[in-house]
């Protein structure tokens, strides 16, 4: 079989440096080390593999189900798109192996890796098949490679059995239950790296949840028993090497389901994966006062809020929404939270229309927009609503820190919202400052009145 020699080895060199000088070869358990070396050698093609290029190994509904190339479930998991893809996956895997392998034992850890590899591939195929059937047939041909699905499944295990170990994300201390970090990472990775396989990562999370909640353990234990082994049982009372106290709340407990639901809709619209007949229901131009007041398009008071102008706008909206949902939903309840979100969206948009139709056109120019253009100036997204929601957060947490995105920041709330308002103007200049100013005014009035 013809072999390729043009593969970039920079990520492999970074991985070697990480193993030898940052972690230490002796600190990595043997099965974990073997899997890392095997995947690095596979990427460098130091031995023959049954595929010529990535297209011959990647996992897709068309290749696996329609063409019955079942071994791709395993081929795709150990192949990587580039050397940095390999590096980031293996660095993450080493950390998880160092936690789990000493507790489970090498043999059972290896068995779980094989099991998760197969299940992640199967769930990925199932999800893509459903998306291809009900959303867009292009999902039948989406091809995925990499160990990320298995790593996300292991993240779930780590977050469940070692909850005290997951209080940092990207080097930042975050005030979230350990079980929610994996969901946050799922969203952030997709926003930062749009080409990453969202469905593959979601498949890994679902497999991990199925394992920790006992859905697949009867079958997995049966296979393990047939091999003449007694499986090691992990419990949530297990304290981990640092001996940190277990936190309350599971992987699904206290999750802001209302905020997650709205976030899923926002991401689906931005990624264009919503079913066409659903998309037509929420397809509308952006909010402009002339369309609402002159043409009576009342649906524009809430539908444009579901759309974003780009990835950065979407990232800000989703992260802010999840942060507010986490702190407010368990105080307000999911339905009241969603009702408040909808009400503030409509009220801020009504205020936007009134201000831009009756008041601002009396001025020569406002925020770079000439007077005759103001009634036709568009506003899109939830930024005004989210700023207004900061007023409700302040009412519920009057002495708490300021909430920026999902991070509690120890600054006065007025200073925090002014900084966020200015940051939005510079980071998202196409989101008109007038709309955000109305959200700021609504938050200020809510705090005063409450």
N, C-alpha and C positions, 0 to 999 in steps of 0.2 A: 504494500500500500504506500502511495506517495506521501511523504511527510513534509510538513511546512517548517521552515527555519526562521521565519521573520517575526516571531513573537517577541514582544517587548518584555524585558526581564526586570525593569525597574521595580515593579511591585514585589517581585520575588526577592530582590535584594533588600528591600525595606522589611519584608517579612523575616528574612534571615537575620537582619539586625535586631528586630524585635524579639525573636526567639533566643538569640545568643546573648545579647547585651542588656536588654530591658527586662525580660522575664527570667531568663536563665534556663538552659536546657534541662537541668536537673529538677526544676520546679514544675515542669509540664508532665502530667501523667502519660504513661506509655501509649494507650489507645488514642488519646487526643493528639499526641505527637505524631503517631503513625498516620492518622487521617490527614493532618496538615501536610506532612511530607508527601503523602500519596497524591494529594490534590495539586501540590506545587509541581511534582514530577509530571503529572498528567498535563498540566498547563504548558510546561516546558517541552512536552513530548519526548521525554527521555526513554520512553518505551512505546511500542506500537499500541494504538487504540483503534477500536472498530469504526471510527468516524474520521472523515477527512477534514472537516471544518465545523464551525459552530452550527451551521444549518443542518448538519448530519447528526447532531446530538441533542438539539434543543427540543423541549417538550411542547407539543401543540396537539389540539384535538384532531387536526387533519392527519398528522403523522402517526399518532399513537392509536387513536380510536378508529379512524377511517382506513388507515393503511396498516393497522395492527403491528406497529413497530413498538412493542411493549417495553423493550429494554431501554428505550429513551427515558423512561421514568428515572432510571439510575444514571444513564449517561449524562442527561441534562443537569443533574444535581452536582456532579463532580467537574463539569466543564464551566469555564468562566469567560465573560466577554472580553476582558482585558486584565492586565496584571494588577492594576489598582483595585479592580473588582475582587480579584483573588485576595489581595492584601487585606482589605477591609473585612471581608468575610472571615478570613482565617484568624485575624486578630480578635475579632468578636468571639469566634468559636473557641479559641484558646482559653479565654476568660471563663466561658461557660463550662468547658471541660475541666478546668481546674477546680471548679465548685462541685460539679456533679460526679465526676468519675471516682474520686476518693470515697464518696459516700455509697455509690451504687456498686462499685467494683468494676474492673476493666471489662469483664465479659458481659455483664448486664448493660453497661454503658454502650458498648459496641452494638449489642442487640437493639437497644433503643434508637441508636443512630440509623441502623438499617431499617427498622420499623418506621421511623419518622420520615426517612427518605422516600419510602414507598407510599406512605399515606399522604405526604405533602404533594407528591406527584399526582396521586389519584384525586385528591380534593381539588387541586389546581385544574385538572382536566374537567372535573364535574362542574366547577364554577364557570370555566370558559365555555363549556357546552351549553349551560343555561343562558349565559350572556349571548352566545351566538344564536341560540334559538329564539330568545325573547327580545333582544336588544339590537344586535347587529351581527350579521354572519361573519364579519371580519374577525371576531373573537375565535372562530374555528382555526384561524391561521396564525394567531399570535403565538410566537415561540419564546420560551423562557429558558434561561440557563442560570446556574449558580446554586450555591448552598444556602441562600438567604431564607428559603422557606423552613428548612431544618433549624436554622439559627433562631428564627422567630419562635418556633415551637419550643426550643430550649429556653428562650427568654421567658416564656410563660411558666415553664417549670421553675426557673430560678426565682421569678417574681412571686410564685406561689409558695414554694418551700423555703425560700430565703428572703422573706419580705423586707427585712431590715437592711438588705444589701443594695437596694435599688432606689436610693434617694437622690442620685445625681444623674443628670442627662446632659451630654456634651460638656461635661465639666462644670455644670451649673447646679447648685442646690435648688430643688424644686419641692414645693409643698403639695405633693400629690401622693395618694396611696400607691404603694409599690405596684399593685395590679393594674393601675392605669397608665404606667409609664410605657408599656408595650403598645398601647393604643395611640398614645401621643407620638411615639417613634414611628408608627405606621403612617400617620398623617404627615409628619415632618419630612420623612424620607421621600415621600411622594411629591411634596411641594418643592423640596430642594433638588431632587433628581427625578424629573417627570418621566424619564425613560425606564425607571425601575419598575419591576413587575408588582403593581399594587395587588393584583389577584394572587400572585405567588406568595407575597408576604401575608396576605389575609388567610390564605390556605394554611400557612404555618401556624398562625395564631389559633385557628380553629382546631387544628390537630393537637396543639398543646392544651387547649381548653378541654378537648375530648379526653385527653389522657388524665389530667389532674382531677377532673370531675367523674372519672371512673367509667366513661362511656366505652372506651376500647380496652380497658385493663383486663376484663375477663378473658377476652380472646388473646391478648398479648401474654397474659400469665399462663394460659393453657399451652401456648406454643413453647414458652420458657420451661414449663413443667415437662413437656414432651422431650425436651432436650436434657432432662435429668437435673434441672437446676431449680432452686427455690428462690423466687424473686425477692429482692430487698424492697421493703416498704418504706417510703418516705412519708413523713407526716408534717403538717404545718407547725407542729411544736418543735420541729428540728431547728436548732439554733445556728448553724453556720460557723465558720472558722472565727469570725470576729465576735461571736457571742452576743450579737445585738438582739434586742427584744423584738418579738414578733409584733407587727402592727395589726390593729383591727381593720376589717374590711377585706373582702376577697377581690377577685379579678373583675367581678361584675357588680359588687356592692357599691352603693353611693355614686354610681356613674351618672353623669349628666346626659341622660338619654334624649331629652328634648334638644339640647345643644348639639348632640351627636347627629340626631335626625336632620336638623337643619344643615349641619356641616356636610353630611353625605349628599344632600340635594345640591348644595353649592358646588361641591367637587364634581358631582356627576354632570352638572350643566357646563362647568368649565372644561371638563375632559371630554364632553360630547359623547357620553355613554348612557344617557337617559333614553328610554324608549321613545320613538318618534311621536307617538300619539300623546304621550305625557309632555314631551317637550313643546308641542304645539300649544298646550294649555298655558304654559308659562312663558311663551315667547312673546316679547313685547319690546318696543323701543325704550330708550332710557327716559327718565322723568324730566319733563319740561313743562313749565307752567302754561305755555300756550296750548299744549296738547290737552291738558286737564281742564283748563278754564274755558278755552275757546271751543274745543272739540269734544269736551265731556268724556274723555277717556279715563274714567275713574279707576280702572284696574291698574293704571300706572302709579297709583298711590302705594301699591305694595309689590307688584310683580317685578319691576326693575331692581328691587332690593335683593332679589335672588341671583342676580348676575354680577360678575366682577370683570374688571378690565384687563386682568392679566394674573400671572402667577404670584407676584408680590402682593397685589391687592387681595387675592384669594387667601394667601398665607396669613396676612394680618387679620382678615375677617374670621377665618376658621380658628386661629389660635386665641383671639380675643373672645370669640363666642364660647369656646370650650372652657376658657378660664372663668368667664362670668357664669357659665352654666354650672361649673363645679361648685362655686361658692354660693350661688343663689338658688339652684333647683332644690337642694335639700332643705332650704328655708322656706321657699315659696311653694314647692310642689311643681311637677312637670307641666301640668296644664296651665297653672297660673303664670309660670315662667314663659311658656309659649304665647299665652294671651297677652302678657305684658310686652313681649318682643314685637308681636304683631301690632298692638295698639301704639307703641312708640314709633314704629315704622310709619304707620299711617299719619300720626300726628306730626312727626317731623317733616314728612313729605308734604302735608297740607301747609305747614308753616313755610316750607321752601317755596311752594307755589304762590302763596299770598305775598311773600316778601319779594320774590323775583318778578311778579306780575304787577303789583301795585306800588311798591316802594322804591326798589333799586333802579327801575328805568328812569326815575327823576334825576339820577346822577349821570354825569358824563361817562364815567368808566368805573367799573368795580372789578377788582382782582383780575385785571387784564382783559375784561370783556366790555365792549362798547355798549352804550345804553340801548341801542336798537336791537342788540343781539341777546340781551339778558333774558327775555321771555322765551327764547329758543335754546338757551344754554341747558345742556343735559347734565343730569346727576345720576350716578349709578352706584348700587351697592348698599351695604349695611353700616357704613362707617358712622354716619350721623346717629343711627339707632344705638350703636355700640357705645359711642361717647355718652349719649343720654342715659344708657344703662349704668354707666359709672355712678350716676347720681343715686340710683337705687342701691347699688353696691355700698355706697357711702352711708345710706340710711340704715342698712342692715349691719354694717361693720364700721361704725363711726370712729372707733379708735384703731382700726386695723391699718395695715400698710396699703399703699396705693397698688392697684392691680394693673400691671402693664402686660399685655398679652395674657399668659397664664402665670406670670411670675409676680409674687408679692414684692414690691420695692419699698424699702423703708424711707420714703420721702413724704412730705405733706401732700395731701390729695390735690389741693388746688395747684401746687407746683407741678405735680405729676400730670394732671390733665392738660395744663398749659404746654408742658414739654411734649406730650403725645400729640396735641393739636398741631404744634409747630413741626414735629417730625412727619406727620401725615402730609403736611403741605409740601415738604421738601422731598419725601420719599415717593409720594403719589401725587405729583403736581396735576395730573389729568383728572383727579377726583377734586371737583371744584371746592375751594375753601369755604364758599358760602354755605354749602350743605353741612359741612363739618361744624361751622360756626353755629348753625341752628341747633345741632346736637349738643354742642358745648353750652349754649344758652339754656336748653331744656334741662340738662343735668344740673346746672347752677340753680335754676328756678325750683327744681324738685327738692334739692337740698335745703333751700331757703324755706319752702312751704312745709316740708316735713319736720 
